[in-house]
C-alpha cells in the first residue's frame, strides 16, 4: 500500500511539472517500464532514484517518500 501511495505522489508531481513518463524517465536515467512500475506501486524507488527525481522535479524529499524512510536521509 505504501509503495502505491508513493508512486501516486511521484506521478502527480511528474504531471504537475509537465513531464510525460518518457521525458521524465530520460531525465532521471531510468527506463519507462521501471518508472511505470514505480508509479503503479509495483516497485519501490531506490534512494538514488528518489534523489534524481527530487532534483529534476525540484521538490523536497519528504514530498516523495514516507517519514519512516526520510529518517535515512537525515
Secondary structure as GFF3:
##gff-version 3
##sequence-region A 1 74
A	DSSP	alpha_helix	2	16	.	.	.	ID=ss1
A	DSSP	alpha_helix	21	28	.	.	.	ID=ss2
A	DSSP	alpha_helix	32	40	.	.	.	ID=ss3
A	DSSP	alpha_helix	47	57	.	.	.	ID=ss4
A	DSSP	three_ten_helix	61	63	.	.	.	ID=ss5
A	DSSP	alpha_helix	67	73	.	.	.	ID=ss6
###
